[in-house]
Amino acid sequence: MNYKIELFFDNIKNFFVSAGQKIKYCNKKKLSVILGYVFLILIIILLSILLFRSCSNGGGFGKNNSTLINYEENQGEDKDAVMSKRTHDNALKLAKKYAEKGEYDRALGLLEQLLIQDPDDEKARELFDKYLELKKKNDANGNGSNVTLNPNISVDMDTSEFTSAMQKALDRQALENQKALDRQAQESQKAMEKMLSETQRQNAEAQRQNAESQKALADLMEKQAAQEEAKKQAEAERKEAEKLAEAQKKLEEERRKVAEAELAKKNAKLKAEIDAVNEQIKLGKTSLATGNLGDALAYFQAAKNLLPVSDGEPEFSASKESEMAQALFDASEKEGINPADKAMLMSQAVTMANTAVTSNPKDPAAHNILGTDALNNKDYNKALEEFKKAVLYDPNNYLYYYNLGKTQYIMKKYSEAVQSFTTSCRLNGQFSPSRYNLGLTQLKLKNDTQALDAFRKAIDINPRYEKAYLEQARLLSKRKDYTGAVTSYKKVVEINNVNTTALMELGSTYYASGKLALAEESFLRALSLMQPSANYTLTCFNLSTVLFDESKYSDAVSYAKKAYDGVNDIKDDKSKANIIYNYALMLDKTGNQDSAINIYSQVLKYDPEHDKTKINLGVMYMGLNPPDAKKAKELFQSVYEKDPSNFEANNNLGSAYLELEEYKLAVKHFQNALKLDSKNNDVRYNLAKAYTKDGDYATAKTVYLDLLKADKENWEAYLELSKICLQINDNESAEKYLVYLQSKQPEYKKSEVQTLLDSIAR
């Protein structure tokens, strides 16, 4: 019974294979009919299987369920495995037959396919080694087979008997199965109606939830689309480079073939030698393409063992070594290759390239490989030397000039790099990376106009060149062409809307042009795409500045705090100091003085010469109750000693000395500050106060009078001037100023003014 079931399924499989082959040659109309028929047969077969299982489980066949379960649990192989084993055994038998007839290529082809599917197949491995050895002996005796290797062998099976039997079985069950289908259709219709009713009931709730999720979903899809677009862009650039490189390789291959053809014309023996070497190299390249690295190296080694040939040396051997090195190098550059294999392939490529240049020092491809290896290992002097040889021996290869330009750029030989990239552009005007790198090099030479031209030409070649748009935007922003810069930044974001660098710089450009709301939006978009990092910290810093300028003080402090918390992600100490200073300044401006003093103090750990921090921190010490004038003076003095013309240092030093009762020094620094800002009446008031404290009332009176000429509503100055007049016994003037003050501002220090007037009256 089990054997019949197995045969039943085998016949079903073969029937559909045969049917598929026939369908292949049908026209579309016939194909539709046949597919419909096949679909109906599939449904009937499935129902038959279900009915068969039902009968088996229900006892209709007189079988015990536990026996069936026990059989299935202990069965060594399922049907697929049986078929797989049968195919495997047939392939081994067929390989043996081919070998017996001396058709070793066919035998080896079949065995190679088995080993690709299962590298641990001992039988296949044993036969492969055996037939390979026989083939070598056979070839050595001049009996090589001319049969083309074709491992893809298919066998047609006669399914007519099965078709007849199956048709009879189908006919017997057709009526019963149709009834079952009708019943199931009715039940499905009822279930569908019930489901429809339930769906209608839930529609309102679903729509509400859908509306809430649409925005989040749209955002997610936008990000995913941008990421996919970025991948496509990178892939397009990679394919463009590969396409151009492939064209160059084909050109080199054609040159090599022409040279070999000329060489092979000399005699039949030499041609056979060349063909043998080329055959091994061809097999090696095929193995590389299929990922069989070990086989590839074996084939390449076999090719090396056939060198040198009887004529055309050492150039021929050098060209073959170079060709194999290039194949290994290309394999090492493929995406997705694991690091160990990449390193091994590159090592082998370098070894063969070195052998090639030993045989022929003028082989450009080998020099290019050696240059690339040196560049990867940061041996820039060697890379420069090798790429120079590559362009010397092949002056028409744009890729060699491109590689030379990159090396010169890294070594800061910018003028030379410009020449190399320019030559690469001339040799291939459609290779946009050369244009882009030419632009970067011109930037280093401060040739902004030429750089901008290069970036624009790169964009002309590749309208979706994201990096070129970004550099163009930076140049335009540098020129204060904010409209053009914004357009270019937007293009970057259009191509890749998760480019956080572009969003950050777009925000800065909006800020520079006074568009605070747009700047805020750009910075927030950038932050939404970032994880904690240096850029995240810098963006929080920039956003806090924008928010502060928008008078959104609470939010400004919040983002300044986030930047402060991420300061360790910043490497440069001065940048760290600026971020900490920004947070301290926000706290200072919003009245959180205690915290501000602590944060200001941290700035000086990273930048002891941060003058703004010293001034602000000193001012905060002066604002304490009581003031800490000594600490403040030390901070102000430090700034003054470095820059005696610093207005803030002088003005605040005057205040500190005034508090410390060192009046002559206070006068000195207030005078300095007034020279630096002659219209500053606050300084003038403080200077008058310092003269007063020092007992120089006459000079103090003069300064107050100068102040009141400039500021006629400085009520405190009137009050202080009246006190000076009383000190020098000029009661008349004192009374005049007090009465004027009382008439203009009756409530201004009312009690003190009246007390002074009363003292004059007595």
Disulfide bonds with the S-S distance in Angstrom:
none
